[in-house]
Amino acid sequence: MTKPNSFVKNLKKINKSINSLLERNLNKLNFDNLKILVSNNKFILTFVALFFLFVSYLLVPTFYKQGDISKELKNELLNKFNLDFTFTQKLDYNFFPRPHFVSRESSIIKYQNKIADIDKLKIYVSLDYLFSLKNININEVILENTNFELNIKNRDFFIKLLDNKFLDAKLNIKNSNIFFRDSENEILFINIIKNLKYYYDPNELKNILYSENEIFNVPFSLEVVNHKDETKLYTKLDLNFAKLQIENLFNYKDDIKSGSATILLNSDKSLINYKTNKNFLEFDYSNELENKKFFYKGKLNFKPFYSSLEGDTEEINFSYLFDTNAIIAELLKTEIFNNKNIDFKLNINANKIKNYWNFTNLFLKSKIQEGLIDIDDTKIEWKDNSLIKLTDTLIFVRDGKLFLEGKSKIKITNAKNIYKFLLTPKNFRKNIKTIDLSFSYSFDEKGLILNDIMIDGKYNQIVNSKLKNVYFRGSSRQNKIFLKNMINDLLKSYSG
């Protein structure tokens, strides 16, 4: 054993003896014998000497050469985390609140490329072996204000870190960003890391990744456990603001990977099965009941990037999509889909619409392209008496509120039943075949504005002038009565 290490060993023995002595006599102290103790110069000198020796021991790393420190820390970081760090500036050493080195403007090299730029790197070391640089032991590493550059080739960077030795050392990443780029080096999205940590869980006997993030202005938390012996990866995603939780078990043994995810939205539970490789992701989605009320299937293609989703459902509930605080509405308000790199198509067939029983046989057709969102060519029937088709639509956000604007073509299939429903006087019942109009709808206020109405291809000035400053809002019985009266008034004007 070297002399420095022998000194450290003796220092620990002295410290242990002092602690034992204090524990035995601390309860016996009173004011009088405390004065005697303080007046004992030998005790004070011993305490001061030990304190001086301990501080001197903590300051030992300040005397090491920068080249030697950098080399040993790089080797230890590579050994524990399989990460190749590069230090571009001098390493600073601090022993408060515990011994650690600080590096500014460092980086991580992975796959022969720089994968991260680190503004501030803290490397905490154990109190043991500070006299021996070769035996220095790292017990925690903190990366602050780091920018990670990921793409399809290194997308599993954070997952592979779970294979390292977090039983002896922790890794923490704070206030950082992940820039994910496509094959043309264009940024697809930015994931903000608020707090990410790797640690060993003695209950699971596994390494755990837990992260609090934000993507497209949407906060979420993520937990990951790699069951390497079973070639399975467990993840748990929480979006608290949307009351959404997704638990996923992913099997990565074969070339085409597979998995299943359980989704809990409020109290509704559903299941997704999927398979994927580096080029695509295919999935199907349904509820867990034997008699499935809905079934969807979709595909995401990565080269080139586009996605599609289609499905059939007995009943669709638009309140889950567009009501205030609904997940889709909130995501649309963040304008995360106003990205020219997103190409997405959605087609859904629904027999009924919840709370709108007069509307049936919905065909919802939507797409996101070139940063624009529309539902052109969407069709729906009203009481088997008319067919409504939407065109030239656009979904957008204005002043923090969600709007839909577009045009509608209404084909009347049974005018007689419509007039009967509206209680229209017989002398106003004209044989109308088509109605074309423009509209603006506010999802937040459930308000509708109609204008530019054309009946059977003809623009009627009187009808349109009556619609000015008219705002249909809500779906209460009073509004329905108002709407009937308004339509009959328009029919009266149209009949002349």
N, C-alpha and C positions, 0 to 999 in steps of 0.2 A: 504493500500500500504506500502511496506517495505521502510525503510530509504534509502537503496541503489538505489531503483527504483525512489524514490522522488528526490534524488540527480541527477540522470540521466535526469529526466524531467526538473529540474531547469537548468541543464547544456545546454540542448537543447534550452530552452527559451533564455538564455544568448547569445548563438551562433546565434540564429535567430535575436535577437536585433542588434548584431554587424553587421550582413550581411545587415540588413535594413539601418542602419546608413551609411555604406560604399556606398551602392547604391545611397543614396540621395546626398552624398557629394563628390563622387569620381570625377565627371565631373567639380566640382568647384575648384579642386586643381590646383595650379601653383607652381612654384619653391619657391616663398617666403612663402606662407602659408604652404607648405610642410615642410619647415625648422621649422616653428612654431610648427607644429604637432609633428615632431620628437623630438623637444626639450621638449615637454610636457612629463615629467617623469611619470605622472599618466597613460597616454595612453600606454606607453611602458611597464610599470609594469603590467597593466591589460592584455595586449596582451601576455606577457610572462607567466603570471599566468594561463590564459586560455589555452595556448598551453601546459603548464606543466600538467594541469588537464586532458586535452584531451589525451595526451600520457599516463598518469597514468591510465586513464580509459581503454585504449587499452591494457595495460599490466596486467590488472586484472586477465585474465585466467592463467597467469603464476603461480599464487599463489594457484590454485586449486590442489587437490590431484589427482595423476594419476589414481587411482582406480575410483574416482568419474567422472573424465573426460571420461574415457573409457566407463563406464557404460552409461552415458547420450548420448554420441555420438553413441554408438551401438544401443540404443533404438530409437534415432532419425533416424538413417539410416534404421533400420528395419521398422519403421513407414512410411517413405517416399518412400523407394525403395523396400521394402520387401526383403531385403538382409541381411543376418546374417554375419557380419564382425567379424574377430578375429584379435586382435592386439597382436603380439608376442614381440614387443619392446616398449620402452617408446615413448609417443606421444610428439613431439616437437611443440611449438607454435611460430608463427611469425605474426606480424601485418603489415608487408610491403609485397607487395603493398596494401593488404587488409587482415584482420584477417583470419588466417587459421591454422589448425593443420596438421602435417605431420607424417605419420606412415611408417615405413620401415618393409619389410617382413611380411605383413599382408596377410590375406586370406579371401575367401568367402565360407561359408558352405551352401549347398543347397541339399535338398533331403537327408539329413543326411550324405552327403559326401562333401569333399572339392572339389569345382568346379573351384577354381581359386587361383593361387599364385601371389600376388601383390608385386612387388619390391618397388614401391613408391605410396603412397596414400595421396592425398591432400584433406582436408575437409574444405571448406570455410564457414564461419559463418557470420551472419548479425551483424551489429554494434549495433543493439538493444539488450538489456538484457545481455550484457556481465557481469554485476554484478550478474545476476541470472543464475546459471548453469542449473537449471531445465527448464528454459524457453529459453535456447539457440536454435537458429534457423539456420539450415543448408540451404544454398542457392545454393551451387554447390559442386560437388564431381568430382575429376579427378583421374583416375587410369592410371599409367604409367608402361610400361614394365611388363605387366600382361600375364600370361599363363593360358588360359582357357582349361579345359578338358571336351569335350562334346562327347556324343554317341547317339544312337537311342532313349534312354529313356529321355534324357534332351535336345534334339536338339532344342526345342522351347524356350530355356532359354532367348535368346535376344528378342524374340517376346513378351513373357509374361511380360517383363520389361515395355512394353508400357502401361500396366494397372496402372502404379504408378502415383505419384503426381508431374509431371514435370511442372505444372503451377507455383509452388513456388520454385522449385529447378531443376537444370540441372545436367545431368550425362555425363561425357566425358571420353572416353577411348583412350589412345594414345600409339603408338609404341608397340603393343601387338600381341599375337598369339592365334589362336584357333586350338587346336589339336582335330580332330574328329576321334574317334576310332570305330572299328567294335566290334561285340559281343565277339571276342577273344582278345580284347584290342590291336589289331594291328592298327597303324595309317593309315587311309585311305587318308587323306590330311591335309595340314596345311594352314589355312587362316590367312594372315598377316593383322592386323588392323593398318592402318596408323593413322586414326583419325575417331573416332566414337562418335556421340553425340545424346543424347535424349533431346528434348525440346518441349515446348508447342507452337503450331502455332495458334495465335488468329484469323487468317483467316479461317483455317480449323476447329477451335475449337476442335482440336485433338492433341494428343501426336504424335510427329514425331521422327522417327529414321533415321538418315542420316550417312552413313559410306563410307569412302574411304579405299579400301582394295586391296590386291594382293593375288592371288591364282595360284599356278603352274607358277609363274613368270608373270602372266597376271593381269595388273591393272584394277580395275573396281570400280564403285560407286554404292551405293544401297540406295534407299529411301523406307521407310515402314510406312504405316498409318493403324492403326487397328480401323475399324469401328465396335466396339464391339456391338452396338445396333442392327446392321444388320448381325452380325456374319460373316463379310467379311473382308478380309485383302488385302489391295492394296500395290503393290510393283512396283518399277521402277528401272530397272537395265541398266546401261550405260557402254558399252565398247567402249570408244572413239577411241582407236587406230584402231578398226575394223569397226568403223562407224555403230555400232550395238546398238539398244535400244529395251528393252523388257518391256512392261507394262502388269501387271498381276493382275487379280481380283480373289481371292480365297475364296470359300464358305466353312467354317469349321463347319457348324451346325451338319451335319450327321456323322455317323460312317465312311462311305466312302466319303471322301471329294472330291469336284469337283472344277473346275475353267477353265478360258480361258485366253490366253495370246496373245497379239498383238505384232508382231515382225516387226521392221523397220530396214532393212539392206540397207544402201544407200537410194535409193528411192523405193525399193521393199517392199511391205507389205504382211504379211502372218498371219495365225491364227493357234493357237494350242488349242485344247480342251483336257482335261485330267481328270482322277479320280485316287485317291490314298488312301491308308491306311498305317498302320505301316509295311506291308509286301510287297507292290508292288506299282508301278506307271505305268499306261497305258495311252497312248495318241495317237491322230491323228493330222496330220499336213498338211495344204493345203494353197494355195493362196486364196485370198478373191473374186476372180472372179466367176461368175456363172458357166462358163465352166472351170472346174478346170484343170490346166495344170499339176498339180502334186498332189499326195496324198501319204502320208507316215503314217505308224502306228508302234508303238514300245512299248516295255515293259521293265521295270527295276524291277528286283526281288532283295529284300534286304536280304533274308535268304534262301539259300546262295546268295551272291551278284553276279549277272550277268545281262547283258542287251542285247537287240536286237532291230534292226530297219530294216524294209523292206518297199519297196514302188515302185510305178510306176510313170513314168514321160514321157511326150511327148519328152522333150528335156532336156539334162543335160549340164550345163555350167561348165567345169572344171576350167575355169579361176577364178571362185568364190572360188574354193577349193585349187588350187595349184599354182596360179600365185604369183609373188612377192607381199608380203604384204597381200595376201588373208588370211582369218581368219583361215582356217584349216591348211594351210601351216605354219602360224606363231605359231599356237598351237603345231604342230608337232615339230617345231624347238625348242620349249621350253622343249621338251622331257618329257612333263607331262604325256604322255601315257605309258612311259617306267616304268610302275608300275606293279609289279607282282600281285597286288590285283585287277587289272582291268580285267574283262572278258567281251568283247564286240564283237558283230557280226553285220555286216551291209550288206544287200542285196538290190540292186537297179536294176530295169529294166528300160532301156531308149531306145526309138525308134531312137533318133538322138543325135549327139554330136555337140554342137554349134561350128561353124567355122571349123568343120571337117566333111563335108557333105558326104564324101565317106565311112565313118564308120557308121554302123547302128547296131541295135539290140544288144545293150550293156547289158550284165549281169555282174554287178560289185559285187563281193563277197569279203568281207574283214573281218578281225577279229583282235582283240588285246587280246593276251593271254600270260601269263608269261612274260610280259614286251616286247613282240615282236609284230610288226605290219606287216601284209602281206595281199596280195590280190590274194592268190592262187585260182585257178579254175575260175578266171575271164575270160569271153569270149566276143568276139566281131567279127562282120562280116565286110569284106572290099569289097564294091561294089558287093555283092552277088557272089563273085568269090573265096573267101577264108574265112576260120574260124580260128581265132587266140585264143589260150588258153594259159594262164599264169600259171606257176608253180614255186615252190621253190623261191618265191619272199620275199623281205624284204625291208621295208621302214625305213630309218635311217638318222641321221644327222652326218655330218663330216665337221669339220672346219666351223661350222655355216651354212652349205648349206644342202639342202634336196635332198636325192637320193633314187632311186628305182633300186634294182638289182634283177635279177631272170632269169628264163628260159622261152622260148616261143616255143610252138608247132603250126606250121601253116599247116593247112590242105587245100590243093588246090582243090577247087570244080569246077573251070572252068579255066583251064590253057590257053585256047585259047583266052579268053577275056583279061587275064592278059598280055599275049604277045602283044596283039593288043594295049593295053593301053601303054605299055612300048616301042612300035615300035621296037620290037626285030626282027632282021633278021630271016628269016624262017629256015636257016640252023643251028641256035642255039636254036630252039624251041624243047626242049626235054619234054617228058611227065613226069613232076615232080608231085608227089603226096603229099609229106610231106617235111617240112623244120623245123629242130630243131636248136635252137641257144640260146646262153646266151647273156644278155644285161645289160647295166648300163645306167640309165637315170638321168640327173640332172634337177630338176624342176626349179632351179634358172636360169640356162643358157639355158634351153630347148635343151640340148645336149644329143646325143645318141651314145653309143659305142656298136658295135656288135662283137661277137667272138664265137669261137667253133661251127661253122656252120656245120650241118650234113644234107645232102640232100638224102631223101629216106633211111635214116638210115646209110649213109656212110659219113665218114669224108674226105674232099677233102683238101689236103695240099695247093694246089695252090690258091684255093678260099680264104682260111683263111689267107694265107700270104699276099694277096692283101688288106685285111681288117685292117692289122696292121697300127697303127698311123692314121687311118681314123676316124674323129669325125664329125658326122652329127649334125649340129646346126641350130636351128631356123626353120621356116616354110615358108620362102620367096620363090618366084618363082624361083630364081636362085638356091636355095638349092634343089628344086624339080627337076629341070633339072639335077643338079649334081647327085641326087639320082638315076634318071632314067639311066643316063650314067654309073654310078657305077654298078647298077644291071645288065645291059646288058654286061658290061665288065666281071662281075663275071660269068654270064651265058656262055659267050664265053670261059672262062677258064674252066668251068665245062664241056663244050661240047668237050674240047680237041682240 
